[in-house]
Amino acid sequence: MRTGTLVLMLGMLASPAAAQQPVPVSSFVTELGAGAGADLLARGPWMAPSWRGSFWGRVGFATSLSLLYEYAIEPWNGQTNAARWPDAAQRLVGTLAMEALWAGGRRLFR
């Protein structure tokens, strides 16, 4: 079983990138997921307790991470300045949605 899985994985890596079709997901859903993921990342044990324990610390970390991505990596992809702010705003909405889900879950299961 392991040999077959290894051969399958190597075959996927060897296939040309043009033959691989991306999963059709809207950009809005992708940015929401990125914001939620950044919020979950800010809750990890690798964060300082003062940042991890406060709402503003987590949201500030996620927003800073988003803006760093938009201004450090996106210019290499040829994205204009006008297209960066909607992406960062959508990630902020994802971060706030994850905070709301987390707070609602804590309130529901306490």
N, CA, C and O atoms as CSV, one atom per row, in Angstrom:
chain,resi,resn,atom,element,x,y,z
A,1,MET,N,N,0.819,-1.196,0.000
A,1,MET,CA,C,0.000,0.000,0.000
A,1,MET,C,C,0.863,1.261,0.000
A,1,MET,O,O,0.557,2.229,-0.696
A,2,ARG,N,N,1.941,1.244,0.784
A,2,ARG,CA,C,2.786,2.422,0.848
A,2,ARG,C,C,3.493,2.666,-0.482
A,2,ARG,O,O,3.655,3.816,-0.889
A,3,THR,N,N,3.907,1.623,-1.153
A,3,THR,CA,C,4.596,1.779,-2.428
A,3,THR,C,C,3.667,2.382,-3.469
A,3,THR,O,O,4.071,3.253,-4.238
A,4,GLY,N,N,2.417,1.917,-3.493
A,4,GLY,CA,C,1.440,2.464,-4.438
A,4,GLY,C,C,1.159,3.927,-4.172
A,4,GLY,O,O,1.019,4.716,-5.107
A,5,THR,N,N,1.075,4.294,-2.911
A,5,THR,CA,C,0.841,5.704,-2.563
A,5,THR,C,C,2.028,6.555,-2.969
A,5,THR,O,O,1.852,7.659,-3.485
A,6,LEU,N,N,3.234,6.057,-2.744
A,6,LEU,CA,C,4.431,6.798,-3.124
A,6,LEU,C,C,4.499,6.994,-4.635
A,6,LEU,O,O,4.838,8.081,-5.103
A,7,VAL,N,N,4.183,5.960,-5.395
A,7,VAL,CA,C,4.205,6.054,-6.857
A,7,VAL,C,C,3.152,7.058,-7.326
A,7,VAL,O,O,3.408,7.845,-8.238
A,8,LEU,N,N,1.981,7.033,-6.712
A,8,LEU,CA,C,0.923,7.977,-7.073
A,8,LEU,C,C,1.345,9.417,-6.781
A,8,LEU,O,O,1.113,10.313,-7.593
A,9,MET,N,N,1.955,9.633,-5.640
A,9,MET,CA,C,2.389,10.982,-5.286
A,9,MET,C,C,3.486,11.469,-6.224
A,9,MET,O,O,3.469,12.625,-6.647
A,10,LEU,N,N,4.436,10.604,-6.552
A,10,LEU,CA,C,5.495,10.990,-7.481
A,10,LEU,C,C,4.941,11.248,-8.869
A,10,LEU,O,O,5.423,12.133,-9.577
A,11,GLY,N,N,3.935,10.486,-9.264
A,11,GLY,CA,C,3.292,10.716,-10.556
A,11,GLY,C,C,2.578,12.056,-10.613
A,11,GLY,O,O,2.572,12.726,-11.645
A,12,MET,N,N,1.969,12.443,-9.484
A,12,MET,CA,C,1.302,13.741,-9.434
A,12,MET,C,C,2.308,14.878,-9.503
A,12,MET,O,O,2.041,15.906,-10.125
A,13,LEU,N,N,3.457,14.704,-8.872
A,13,LEU,CA,C,4.483,15.739,-8.914
A,13,LEU,C,C,5.123,15.850,-10.290
A,13,LEU,O,O,5.540,16.934,-10.699
A,14,ALA,N,N,5.201,14.735,-11.005
A,14,ALA,CA,C,5.847,14.738,-12.307
A,14,ALA,C,C,4.945,15.265,-13.411
A,14,ALA,O,O,5.440,15.606,-14.485
A,15,SER,N,N,3.636,15.344,-13.184
A,15,SER,CA,C,2.734,15.816,-14.232
A,15,SER,C,C,2.948,17.308,-14.459
A,15,SER,O,O,3.263,18.033,-13.516
A,16,PRO,N,N,2.784,17.771,-15.674
A,16,PRO,CA,C,3.000,19.189,-15.947
A,16,PRO,C,C,1.946,20.055,-15.259
A,16,PRO,O,O,0.795,19.650,-15.096
A,17,ALA,N,N,2.356,21.227,-14.869
A,17,ALA,CA,C,1.457,22.121,-14.142
A,17,ALA,C,C,0.292,22.570,-15.006
A,17,ALA,O,O,-0.785,22.856,-14.483
A,18,ALA,N,N,0.483,22.639,-16.311
A,18,ALA,CA,C,-0.606,23.077,-17.190
A,18,ALA,C,C,-1.736,22.059,-17.229
A,18,ALA,O,O,-2.879,22.418,-17.511
A,19,ALA,N,N,-1.438,20.801,-16.951
A,19,ALA,CA,C,-2.471,19.768,-16.990
A,19,ALA,C,C,-3.313,19.746,-15.722
A,19,ALA,O,O,-4.399,19.165,-15.716
A,20,GLN,N,N,-2.842,20.357,-14.666
A,20,GLN,CA,C,-3.586,20.362,-13.415
A,20,GLN,C,C,-4.582,21.505,-13.419
A,20,GLN,O,O,-4.211,22.655,-13.657
A,21,GLN,N,N,-5.824,21.202,-13.161
A,21,GLN,CA,C,-6.869,22.213,-13.133
A,21,GLN,C,C,-7.106,22.657,-11.701
A,21,GLN,O,O,-7.258,21.808,-10.822
A,22,PRO,N,N,-7.144,23.969,-11.431
A,22,PRO,CA,C,-7.406,24.424,-10.068
A,22,PRO,C,C,-8.852,24.167,-9.669
A,22,PRO,O,O,-9.742,24.087,-10.516
A,23,VAL,N,N,-9.063,24.043,-8.395
A,23,VAL,CA,C,-10.417,23.850,-7.883
A,23,VAL,C,C,-11.161,25.174,-8.028
A,23,VAL,O,O,-10.660,26.207,-7.584
A,24,PRO,N,N,-12.349,25.165,-8.640
A,24,PRO,CA,C,-13.066,26.427,-8.845
A,24,PRO,C,C,-13.695,26.943,-7.553
A,24,PRO,O,O,-14.823,26.580,-7.220
A,25,VAL,N,N,-12.981,27.771,-6.842
A,25,VAL,CA,C,-13.463,28.396,-5.617
A,25,VAL,C,C,-13.359,29.895,-5.814
A,25,VAL,O,O,-12.363,30.393,-6.337
A,26,SER,N,N,-14.383,30.607,-5.399
A,26,SER,CA,C,-14.349,32.056,-5.603
A,26,SER,C,C,-13.260,32.691,-4.740
A,26,SER,O,O,-12.852,32.142,-3.717
A,27,SER,N,N,-12.814,33.835,-5.174
A,27,SER,CA,C,-11.768,34.549,-4.452
A,27,SER,C,C,-12.246,34.978,-3.067
A,27,SER,O,O,-11.468,35.000,-2.114
A,28,PHE,N,N,-13.524,35.318,-2.963
A,28,PHE,CA,C,-14.072,35.752,-1.682
A,28,PHE,C,C,-13.979,34.633,-0.646
A,28,PHE,O,O,-13.599,34.879,0.499
A,29,VAL,N,N,-14.322,33.414,-1.039
A,29,VAL,CA,C,-14.259,32.275,-0.119
A,29,VAL,C,C,-12.814,31.991,0.263
A,29,VAL,O,O,-12.533,31.653,1.412
A,30,THR,N,N,-11.910,32.122,-0.674
A,30,THR,CA,C,-10.496,31.906,-0.398
A,30,THR,C,C,-9.968,32.916,0.612
A,30,THR,O,O,-9.239,32.551,1.535
A,31,GLU,N,N,-10.330,34.174,0.442
A,31,GLU,CA,C,-9.864,35.210,1.365
A,31,GLU,C,C,-10.490,35.044,2.744
A,31,GLU,O,O,-9.823,35.283,3.752
A,32,LEU,N,N,-11.756,34.641,2.810
A,32,LEU,CA,C,-12.382,34.378,4.114
A,32,LEU,C,C,-11.666,33.245,4.828
A,32,LEU,O,O,-11.406,33.324,6.029
A,33,GLY,N,N,-11.351,32.200,4.093
A,33,GLY,CA,C,-10.616,31.081,4.680
A,33,GLY,C,C,-9.233,31.474,5.154
A,33,GLY,O,O,-8.764,30.988,6.183
A,34,ALA,N,N,-8.575,32.355,4.408
A,34,ALA,CA,C,-7.248,32.820,4.820
A,34,ALA,C,C,-7.337,33.638,6.101
A,34,ALA,O,O,-6.476,33.520,6.973
A,35,GLY,N,N,-8.369,34.464,6.221
A,35,GLY,CA,C,-8.545,35.251,7.439
A,35,GLY,C,C,-8.853,34.377,8.639
A,35,GLY,O,O,-8.333,34.604,9.731
A,36,ALA,N,N,-9.701,33.373,8.434
A,36,ALA,CA,C,-10.020,32.442,9.523
A,36,ALA,C,C,-8.792,31.637,9.923
A,36,ALA,O,O,-8.564,31.387,11.107
A,37,GLY,N,N,-8.003,31.233,8.934
A,37,GLY,CA,C,-6.778,30.496,9.235
A,37,GLY,C,C,-5.768,31.332,9.996
A,37,GLY,O,O,-5.091,30.827,10.892
A,38,ALA,N,N,-5.659,32.612,9.647
A,38,ALA,CA,C,-4.742,33.495,10.370
A,38,ALA,C,C,-5.192,33.679,11.811
A,38,ALA,O,O,-4.363,33.771,12.717
A,39,ASP,N,N,-6.508,33.732,12.026
A,39,ASP,CA,C,-7.014,33.857,13.393
A,39,ASP,C,C,-6.710,32.594,14.199
A,39,ASP,O,O,-6.326,32.676,15.366
A,40,LEU,N,N,-6.879,31.436,13.580
A,40,LEU,CA,C,-6.540,30.190,14.274
A,40,LEU,C,C,-5.038,30.092,14.524
A,40,LEU,O,O,-4.611,29.561,15.549
A,41,LEU,N,N,-4.246,30.598,13.598
A,41,LEU,CA,C,-2.796,30.614,13.784
A,41,LEU,C,C,-2.416,31.487,14.973
A,41,LEU,O,O,-1.477,31.178,15.707
A,42,ALA,N,N,-3.149,32.574,15.157
A,42,ALA,CA,C,-2.864,33.488,16.272
A,42,ALA,C,C,-3.252,32.887,17.622
A,42,ALA,O,O,-2.862,33.419,18.661
A,43,ARG,N,N,-4.001,31.807,17.628
A,43,ARG,CA,C,-4.403,31.164,18.880
A,43,ARG,C,C,-3.438,30.060,19.316
A,43,ARG,O,O,-3.632,29.449,20.367
A,44,GLY,N,N,-2.413,29.806,18.525
A,44,GLY,CA,C,-1.499,28.711,18.810
A,44,GLY,C,C,-0.561,28.982,19.966
A,44,GLY,O,O,-0.407,30.127,20.392
A,45,PRO,N,N,0.069,27.931,20.479
A,45,PRO,CA,C,0.977,28.085,21.620
A,45,PRO,C,C,2.264,28.832,21.284
A,45,PRO,O,O,3.004,29.209,22.193
A,46,TRP,N,N,2.549,29.053,20.003
A,46,TRP,CA,C,3.754,29.769,19.606
A,46,TRP,C,C,3.595,31.272,19.724
A,46,TRP,O,O,4.569,32.012,19.583
A,47,MET,N,N,2.381,31.731,19.980
A,47,MET,CA,C,2.142,33.166,20.171
A,47,MET,C,C,2.339,33.526,21.647
A,47,MET,O,O,2.116,32.699,22.531
A,48,ALA,N,N,2.752,34.746,21.897
A,48,ALA,CA,C,2.892,35.212,23.273
A,48,ALA,C,C,1.511,35.230,23.930
A,48,ALA,O,O,0.529,35.599,23.286
A,49,PRO,N,N,1.424,34.837,25.201
A,49,PRO,CA,C,0.113,34.784,25.862
A,49,PRO,C,C,-0.642,36.108,25.848
A,49,PRO,O,O,-1.872,36.110,25.797
A,50,SER,N,N,0.061,37.224,25.891
A,50,SER,CA,C,-0.640,38.507,25.872
A,50,SER,C,C,-1.295,38.768,24.515
A,50,SER,O,O,-2.351,39.398,24.459
A,51,TRP,N,N,-0.693,38.299,23.424
A,51,TRP,CA,C,-1.297,38.444,22.103
A,51,TRP,C,C,-2.374,37.396,21.885
A,51,TRP,O,O,-3.420,37.683,21.304
A,52,ARG,N,N,-2.122,36.205,22.344
A,52,ARG,CA,C,-3.040,35.092,22.116
A,52,ARG,C,C,-4.322,35.254,22.926
A,52,ARG,O,O,-5.388,34.818,22.490
A,53,GLY,N,N,-4.231,35.876,24.095
A,53,GLY,CA,C,-5.384,35.954,24.985
A,53,GLY,C,C,-6.324,37.104,24.736
A,53,GLY,O,O,-7.437,37.110,25.262
A,54,SER,N,N,-5.910,38.090,23.942
A,54,SER,CA,C,-6.784,39.245,23.745
A,54,SER,C,C,-7.339,39.269,22.326
A,54,SER,O,O,-6.687,38.850,21.370
A,55,PHE,N,N,-8.551,39.767,22.225
A,55,PHE,CA,C,-9.214,39.891,20.926
A,55,PHE,C,C,-8.394,40.787,20.000
A,55,PHE,O,O,-8.154,40.428,18.847
A,56,TRP,N,N,-7.966,41.942,20.491
A,56,TRP,CA,C,-7.248,42.893,19.659
A,56,TRP,C,C,-5.877,42.361,19.252
A,56,TRP,O,O,-5.388,42.678,18.167
A,57,GLY,N,N,-5.260,41.568,20.099
A,57,GLY,CA,C,-3.981,40.972,19.743
A,57,GLY,C,C,-4.100,39.999,18.587
A,57,GLY,O,O,-3.284,40.009,17.665
A,58,ARG,N,N,-5.130,39.153,18.644
A,58,ARG,CA,C,-5.331,38.177,17.565
A,58,ARG,C,C,-5.720,38.860,16.261
A,58,ARG,O,O,-5.193,38.527,15.199
A,59,VAL,N,N,-6.646,39.820,16.339
A,59,VAL,CA,C,-7.074,40.522,15.131
A,59,VAL,C,C,-5.919,41.364,14.577
A,59,VAL,O,O,-5.739,41.447,13.363
A,60,GLY,N,N,-5.145,41.982,15.461
A,60,GLY,CA,C,-3.993,42.756,15.006
A,60,GLY,C,C,-2.954,41.889,14.327
A,60,GLY,O,O,-2.377,42.288,13.316
A,61,PHE,N,N,-2.706,40.701,14.873
A,61,PHE,CA,C,-1.751,39.780,14.249
A,61,PHE,C,C,-2.241,39.345,12.875
A,61,PHE,O,O,-1.481,39.362,11.906
A,62,ALA,N,N,-3.520,38.952,12.788
A,62,ALA,CA,C,-4.060,38.469,11.518
A,62,ALA,C,C,-4.068,39.574,10.467
A,62,ALA,O,O,-3.762,39.318,9.302
A,63,THR,N,N,-4.413,40.792,10.859
A,63,THR,CA,C,-4.433,41.905,9.916
A,63,THR,C,C,-3.011,42.280,9.490
A,63,THR,O,O,-2.775,42.571,8.317
A,64,SER,N,N,-2.076,42.276,10.421
A,64,SER,CA,C,-0.681,42.567,10.071
A,64,SER,C,C,-0.132,41.517,9.114
A,64,SER,O,O,0.585,41.847,8.169
A,65,LEU,N,N,-0.465,40.265,9.357
A,65,LEU,CA,C,-0.034,39.192,8.472
A,65,LEU,C,C,-0.627,39.371,7.073
A,65,LEU,O,O,0.051,39.151,6.070
A,66,SER,N,N,-1.883,39.768,7.019
A,66,SER,CA,C,-2.550,39.987,5.740
A,66,SER,C,C,-1.916,41.143,4.971
A,66,SER,O,O,-1.655,41.031,3.774
A,67,LEU,N,N,-1.673,42.246,5.662
A,67,LEU,CA,C,-1.069,43.397,4.991
A,67,LEU,C,C,0.365,43.114,4.572
A,67,LEU,O,O,0.805,43.587,3.524
A,68,LEU,N,N,1.096,42.356,5.368
A,68,LEU,CA,C,2.443,41.957,4.987
A,68,LEU,C,C,2.413,41.130,3.705
A,68,LEU,O,O,3.235,41.324,2.809
A,69,TYR,N,N,1.470,40.220,3.632
A,69,TYR,CA,C,1.329,39.405,2.417
A,69,TYR,C,C,0.985,40.281,1.216
A,69,TYR,O,O,1.571,40.130,0.144
A,70,GLU,N,N,0.038,41.194,1.396
A,70,GLU,CA,C,-0.403,42.014,0.275
A,70,GLU,C,C,0.694,42.927,-0.248
A,70,GLU,O,O,0.780,43.156,-1.454
A,71,TYR,N,N,1.528,43.449,0.631
A,71,TYR,CA,C,2.532,44.413,0.197
A,71,TYR,C,C,3.917,43.817,-0.018
A,71,TYR,O,O,4.771,44.464,-0.626
A,72,ALA,N,N,4.161,42.612,0.460
A,72,ALA,CA,C,5.472,42.002,0.260
A,72,ALA,C,C,5.461,40.928,-0.817
A,72,ALA,O,O,6.463,40.737,-1.506
A,73,ILE,N,N,4.350,40.226,-0.973
A,73,ILE,CA,C,4.325,39.102,-1.914
A,73,ILE,C,C,3.492,39.397,-3.153
A,73,ILE,O,O,3.892,39.035,-4.260
A,74,GLU,N,N,2.354,40.038,-2.993
A,74,GLU,CA,C,1.483,40.298,-4.138
A,74,GLU,C,C,2.098,41.178,-5.217
A,74,GLU,O,O,1.774,40.979,-6.388
A,75,PRO,N,N,2.966,42.140,-4.902
A,75,PRO,CA,C,3.562,42.896,-6.013
A,75,PRO,C,C,4.332,42.010,-6.992
A,75,PRO,O,O,4.459,42.353,-8.167
A,76,TRP,N,N,4.842,40.887,-6.523
A,76,TRP,CA,C,5.552,39.973,-7.412
A,76,TRP,C,C,4.610,39.280,-8.367
A,76,TRP,O,O,5.031,38.814,-9.425
A,77,ASN,N,N,3.324,39.203,-8.006
A,77,ASN,CA,C,2.342,38.577,-8.887
A,77,ASN,C,C,1.721,39.583,-9.846
A,77,ASN,O,O,0.865,39.217,-10.650
A,78,GLY,N,N,2.135,40.836,-9.776
A,78,GLY,CA,C,1.635,41.845,-10.696
A,78,GLY,C,C,0.308,42.460,-10.284
A,78,GLY,O,O,-0.367,43.074,-11.110
A,79,GLN,N,N,-0.076,42.309,-9.031
A,79,GLN,CA,C,-1.342,42.868,-8.586
A,79,GLN,C,C,-1.173,44.362,-8.305
A,79,GLN,O,O,-0.169,44.786,-7.733
A,80,THR,N,N,-2.156,45.140,-8.708
A,80,THR,CA,C,-2.079,46.583,-8.511
A,80,THR,C,C,-2.454,46.949,-7.081
A,80,THR,O,O,-2.992,46.130,-6.336
A,81,ASN,N,N,-2.162,48.183,-6.713
A,81,ASN,CA,C,-2.438,48.660,-5.363
A,81,ASN,C,C,-3.936,48.698,-5.084
A,81,ASN,O,O,-4.359,48.445,-3.956
A,82,ALA,N,N,-4.739,49.008,-6.089
A,82,ALA,CA,C,-6.186,49.087,-5.895
A,82,ALA,C,C,-6.802,47.722,-5.608
A,82,ALA,O,O,-7.860,47.646,-4.983
A,83,ALA,N,N,-6.170,46.664,-6.045
A,83,ALA,CA,C,-6.712,45.321,-5.830
A,83,ALA,C,C,-6.296,44.732,-4.494
A,83,ALA,O,O,-6.800,43.678,-4.106
A,84,ARG,N,N,-5.394,45.382,-3.786
A,84,ARG,CA,C,-4.901,44.825,-2.524
A,84,ARG,C,C,-5.867,45.050,-1.373
A,84,ARG,O,O,-6.063,44.156,-0.549
A,85,TRP,N,N,-6.467,46.218,-1.302
A,85,TRP,CA,C,-7.325,46.539,-0.158
A,85,TRP,C,C,-8.553,45.651,-0.058
A,85,TRP,O,O,-8.892,45.238,1.051
A,86,PRO,N,N,-9.245,45.330,-1.154
A,86,PRO,CA,C,-10.391,44.406,-1.005
A,86,PRO,C,C,-9.973,43.032,-0.480
A,86,PRO,O,O,-10.704,42.422,0.300
A,87,ASP,N,N,-8.815,42.543,-0.898
A,87,ASP,CA,C,-8.343,41.250,-0.398
A,87,ASP,C,C,-8.089,41.306,1.101
A,87,ASP,O,O,-8.484,40.402,1.837
A,88,ALA,N,N,-7.426,42.374,1.555
A,88,ALA,CA,C,-7.139,42.516,2.980
A,88,ALA,C,C,-8.434,42.689,3.777
A,88,ALA,O,O,-8.555,42.170,4.887
A,89,ALA,N,N,-9.387,43.408,3.220
A,89,ALA,CA,C,-10.672,43.595,3.908
A,89,ALA,C,C,-11.438,42.280,4.005
A,89,ALA,O,O,-12.075,42.011,5.024
A,90,GLN,N,N,-11.386,41.462,2.964
A,90,GLN,CA,C,-12.061,40.168,3.007
A,90,GLN,C,C,-11.401,39.245,4.019
A,90,GLN,O,O,-12.090,38.470,4.682
A,91,ARG,N,N,-10.085,39.313,4.151
A,91,ARG,CA,C,-9.419,38.509,5.176
A,91,ARG,C,C,-9.776,38.993,6.565
A,91,ARG,O,O,-9.906,38.187,7.485
A,92,LEU,N,N,-9.939,40.299,6.733
A,92,LEU,CA,C,-10.365,40.828,8.028
A,92,LEU,C,C,-11.762,40.335,8.376
A,92,LEU,O,O,-12.032,40.008,9.531
A,93,VAL,N,N,-12.650,40.277,7.392
A,93,VAL,CA,C,-13.990,39.732,7.626
A,93,VAL,C,C,-13.898,38.266,8.041
A,93,VAL,O,O,-14.637,37.831,8.924
A,94,GLY,N,N,-13.002,37.497,7.418
A,94,GLY,CA,C,-12.811,36.103,7.803
A,94,GLY,C,C,-12.289,35.969,9.223
A,94,GLY,O,O,-12.706,35.079,9.963
A,95,THR,N,N,-11.373,36.859,9.602
A,95,THR,CA,C,-10.846,36.848,10.973
A,95,THR,C,C,-11.947,37.151,11.975
A,95,THR,O,O,-12.075,36.464,12.988
A,96,LEU,N,N,-12.741,38.175,11.697
A,96,LEU,CA,C,-13.821,38.541,12.613
A,96,LEU,C,C,-14.907,37.457,12.660
A,96,LEU,O,O,-15.505,37.222,13.710
A,97,ALA,N,N,-15.158,36.806,11.531
A,97,ALA,CA,C,-16.135,35.707,11.527
A,97,ALA,C,C,-15.644,34.545,12.385
A,97,ALA,O,O,-16.435,33.937,13.105
A,98,MET,N,N,-14.353,34.227,12.320
A,98,MET,CA,C,-13.811,33.157,13.150
A,98,MET,C,C,-13.873,33.533,14.618
A,98,MET,O,O,-14.157,32.683,15.461
A,99,GLU,N,N,-13.612,34.796,14.938
A,99,GLU,CA,C,-13.733,35.251,16.332
A,99,GLU,C,C,-15.165,35.093,16.815
A,99,GLU,O,O,-15.399,34.653,17.940
A,100,ALA,N,N,-16.124,35.450,15.968
A,100,ALA,CA,C,-17.534,35.324,16.353
A,100,ALA,C,C,-17.923,33.864,16.530
A,100,ALA,O,O,-18.634,33.525,17.475
A,101,LEU,N,N,-17.464,32.992,15.628
A,101,LEU,CA,C,-17.750,31.559,15.766
A,101,LEU,C,C,-17.119,30.998,17.035
A,101,LEU,O,O,-17.737,30.201,17.741
A,102,TRP,N,N,-15.909,31.408,17.317
A,102,TRP,CA,C,-15.213,30.925,18.505
A,102,TRP,C,C,-15.941,31.377,19.771
A,102,TRP,O,O,-16.154,30.586,20.690
A,103,ALA,N,N,-16.319,32.649,19.809
A,103,ALA,CA,C,-17.029,33.166,20.982
A,103,ALA,C,C,-18.399,32.495,21.134
A,103,ALA,O,O,-18.819,32.169,22.244
A,104,GLY,N,N,-19.084,32.296,20.015
A,104,GLY,CA,C,-20.379,31.621,20.068
A,104,GLY,C,C,-20.243,30.175,20.541
A,104,GLY,O,O,-21.073,29.691,21.311
A,105,GLY,N,N,-19.200,29.489,20.081
A,105,GLY,CA,C,-18.958,28.122,20.521
A,105,GLY,C,C,-18.627,28.042,21.997
A,105,GLY,O,O,-19.086,27.140,22.697
A,106,ARG,N,N,-17.836,28.979,22.462
A,106,ARG,CA,C,-17.507,29.003,23.899
A,106,ARG,C,C,-18.749,29.262,24.740
A,106,ARG,O,O,-18.932,28.640,25.787
A,107,ARG,N,N,-19.596,30.170,24.293
A,107,ARG,CA,C,-20.805,30.498,25.027
A,107,ARG,C,C,-21.788,29.324,24.980
A,107,ARG,O,O,-22.484,29.058,25.960
A,108,LEU,N,N,-21.845,28.633,23.861
A,108,LEU,CA,C,-22.770,27.515,23.713
A,108,LEU,C,C,-22.350,26.311,24.545
A,108,LEU,O,O,-23.203,25.632,25.117
A,109,PHE,N,N,-21.057,26.036,24.623
A,109,PHE,CA,C,-20.591,24.837,25.307
A,109,PHE,C,C,-20.100,25.070,26.728
A,109,PHE,O,O,-19.488,24.177,27.314
A,110,ARG,N,N,-20.345,26.214,27.286
A,110,ARG,CA,C,-19.981,26.463,28.691
A,110,ARG,C,C,-21.098,26.095,29.595
A,110,ARG,O,O,-20.979,26.233,30.812
